[in-house]
């Protein structure tokens, strides 16, 4: 499930719901609210995310130290695929979302599958295997260069309730495509499957921007678009100009890190 807290009528809970439920075991005077750095969609993974919280204890009780918070939260999260990796005391001016200098996402692609049933069972929902076999990686690398730098990314964002309030201008600090290894892939080398990792780093991203950029790069790799088309899509500045059904699915996307 995604990071964001979900409303009462939604069947799937967000990571935030689980964190706040676990934090109630610290017996705070005021219910604890987590402020999370990066709000991922349902189906997207996070190798590492950051959040801040304020804990108000009963009068006379000492403040928790980092180790106590870490072990308590992890104990109450043990049945969920969520782990707290570290905890630090920060100044009151720190904000997990707004203090971030950059965020790095990786997208995992799998080449060589003629059919989705050929995706290794351990990689299910952890990568995208686009139809049509192998991708032209050099063409994708050429296309990715057009996404680097500061641009109006209107074509590369999905429309949502926040669209009209947020500037479509973003600066892509890093855009990189390279071969990668899959889980236990050296044991099935004979199957001819090959993993690729697409990496993007920016201070912040627009709604579904990474999935749209990856989808467009895959279309280039499949020969449906040329690298120049990426430049043209940027210049059009219209979300409706994005090729239909080209957005990459959430399964291959991972928030890798948040830099402060």
C-alpha positions in Angstrom: 0.0 0.0 0.0 1.1 3.6 -0.4 2.5 5.8 2.3 -0.4 8.2 2.8 -2.9 7.7 5.5 -6.1 6.4 4.0 -9.6 7.4 5.0 -12.0 5.3 7.0 -13.9 4.0 4.0 -10.9 2.8 2.1 -10.1 -1.0 2.4 -6.3 -0.6 2.0 -4.5 1.1 4.9 -1.5 3.4 4.2 1.9 3.0 5.8 1.1 6.2 7.8 -1.9 4.4 9.5 0.4 1.6 10.7 3.0 4.0 12.0 0.5 6.0 13.9 -1.1 2.9 15.4 2.3 1.6 16.5 3.2 5.0 18.0 0.1 5.0 20.2 1.8 2.3 22.2 4.3 5.0 23.4 1.3 6.4 25.4 1.6 10.0 24.2 -0.6 12.7 25.8 -1.6 13.9 22.4 -2.1 11.4 19.5 1.1 11.2 17.4 1.0 12.4 13.8 3.7 11.3 11.3 4.8 13.8 8.7 6.3 11.8 5.8 8.8 13.0 3.3 7.5 11.4 0.2 4.0 10.4 -0.5 4.0 7.3 -2.7 1.1 5.7 -4.5 -0.4 2.3 -3.7 1.8 -0.4 -5.2 5.0 1.7 -5.0 7.8 0.5 -2.7 10.2 2.4 -0.5 13.7 1.1 0.3 14.0 4.1 2.6 11.6 7.0 3.5 11.8 9.6 6.2 9.2 11.0 8.6 9.1 13.3 11.6 6.9 13.1 14.7 6.4 15.0 17.9 5.9 13.0 21.2 4.4 14.7 24.2 4.8 12.5 27.3 2.8 12.8 30.6 4.2 15.4 33.0 7.3 14.1 34.9 8.0 11.3 32.4 11.5 11.6 30.7 11.8 12.0 27.0 12.3 8.8 25.0 15.8 8.2 23.6 16.3 7.1 20.0 16.8 3.5 20.9 13.6 3.2 22.9 11.6 4.7 20.0 13.2 2.5 17.4 12.7 -0.8 19.4 9.2 0.1 20.5 7.9 1.0 17.0 9.6 -2.0 15.4 8.1 -4.3 18.0 4.6 -3.1 17.2 5.2 -3.2 13.5 6.7 -6.7 13.5 3.7 -8.2 11.6 3.9 -5.6 8.8 6.5 -5.2 6.0 7.5 -1.9 7.6 10.7 -1.3 9.6 12.2 1.8 11.3 15.9 1.8 10.4 17.0 4.7 12.6 15.7 7.5 14.7 17.3 10.9 15.5 16.3 13.9 17.6 15.9 16.9 15.3 15.3 20.6 15.8 11.7 21.9 15.9 12.4 23.7 12.5 13.0 20.3 10.7 10.3 19.0 8.4 10.6 15.6 6.8 8.9 16.8 3.6 9.9 20.4 3.2 13.5 20.2 4.5 14.5 17.5 2.0 17.2 18.6 -0.5 16.5 15.8 -3.0 14.7 12.4 -3.5 16.0 9.5 -5.5 13.7 7.0 -7.2 14.7 3.9 -9.0 12.5 2.0 -11.4 13.2 -1.7 -12.1 12.6 -3.1 -15.6 12.9 -6.7 -16.7 13.7 -7.6 -20.3 13.4 -10.9 -22.0 9.9 -12.0 -21.0 7.7 -13.0 -23.8 4.8 -13.3 -21.4 4.1 -12.1 -17.8 4.2 -15.7 -16.6 7.9 -15.7 -17.3 8.6 -13.1 -14.5 10.5 -14.9 -11.7 8.1 -15.6 -8.9 10.4 -13.8 -6.4 10.2 -10.7 -8.6 6.4 -10.5 -8.8 5.2 -6.9 -8.2 8.8 -5.7 -7.8 9.5 -4.9 -11.4 7.8 -4.2 -14.8 8.4 -6.6 -17.8 7.2 -4.5 -20.8 5.9 -6.6 -23.7 8.0 -7.2 -26.7 11.3 -8.6 -25.5 14.4 -6.4 -25.4 14.6 -2.7 -25.2 17.0 -0.4 -27.1 18.9 0.8 -24.1 21.3 3.3 -25.9 18.2 5.1 -27.4 16.6 5.2 -23.9 19.9 6.7 -22.5 19.8 9.4 -25.2 16.2 10.1 -24.5 16.8 10.4 -20.7 19.3 13.3 -21.4 16.4 15.5 -22.5 14.7 15.1 -19.1 17.8 16.3 -17.2 17.8 19.9 -15.9 15.0 22.4 -15.3 11.8 22.0 -17.4 8.1 22.5 -17.3 7.0 18.9 -16.8 3.3 19.5 -17.5 3.1 16.6 -20.0 4.7 14.2 -17.5 2.3 14.7 -14.6 -1.0 13.0 -14.0 -3.8 15.5 -13.1 -5.0 15.4 -9.5 -6.7 17.8 -7.0 -3.3 19.5 -6.3 -2.4 20.2 -10.0 -3.7 23.8 -10.1 -1.8 24.8 -7.0 1.6 23.4 -7.8 4.1 24.7 -10.3 4.9 22.1 -13.1 8.5 23.3 -13.2 11.0 20.7 -11.7 14.8 20.2 -11.9 16.0 16.7 -12.6 19.5 16.4 -11.1 20.2 12.9 -12.2 18.7 10.6 -15.0 20.5 7.3 -15.4 19.8 3.9 -17.0 22.0 1.0 -16.2 22.0 -2.9 -16.1 21.1 -4.2 -12.7 20.8 -7.6 -11.0 17.7 -9.3 -9.9 17.0 -11.3 -6.8 18.9 -14.6 -7.2 19.2 -13.9 -10.9 22.7 -15.6 -11.2 20.8 -18.8 -10.6 18.7 -18.5 -13.7 21.1 -16.8 -16.1 20.2 -19.5 -18.7 16.7 -17.9 -19.0 18.2 -14.9 -20.7 16.4 -12.4 -18.5 18.0 -9.0 -18.0 17.2 -6.3 -15.4 17.6 -2.5 -16.0 17.4 0.2 -13.4 16.2 3.7 -14.3 17.3 6.3 -11.6 15.9 9.8 -11.2 16.9 12.4 -8.6 15.2 15.7 -8.0 14.3 17.9 -5.1 10.7 16.9 -5.7 8.6 15.3 -8.3 5.1 15.9 -9.7 2.2 13.5 -9.2 3.2 10.3 -11.1 6.0 12.1 -12.9 8.5 9.3 -12.5 6.1 6.6 -13.8 5.3 8.8 -16.8 9.0 9.5 -17.6 9.8 5.8 -17.3 6.9 4.8 -19.5 8.0 7.3 -22.2 11.6 6.0 -22.0 10.3 2.4 -22.4 8.3 3.5 -25.5 11.6 4.8 -26.9 13.3 1.5 -26.0 10.5 -0.3 -27.9 10.9 1.9 -31.0 7.4 3.5 -30.6 9.0 6.9 -29.9 12.3 8.4 -30.9 14.5 10.2 -28.3 13.6 13.5 -29.9 9.9 12.8 -29.1 10.8 13.2 -25.4 12.0 16.7 -26.1 8.8 17.4 -28.1 6.6 16.1 -25.3 8.3 18.4 -22.8 7.8 21.4 -25.2 4.0 20.6 -25.6 3.4 21.2 -21.8 0.1 19.4 -21.8 -0.7 16.3 -19.8 -3.2 15.2 -22.4 -0.4 14.9 -25.0 1.2 12.1 -23.1 0.9 8.8 -25.2 -2.2 6.8 -24.0 -1.5 3.8 -21.7 2.3 4.6 -21.7 2.6 5.2 -17.9 4.7 2.6 -16.2 2.8 0.6 -13.5 3.6 1.2 -9.8 5.1 -2.2 -9.2 8.6 -1.4 -10.5 9.0 1.9 -8.6 11.1 2.3 -5.4 11.8 5.4 -3.4 15.5 4.8 -2.9 16.5 7.6 -0.5 15.7 11.1 0.7 18.7 13.5 1.1 18.8 16.2 3.7 
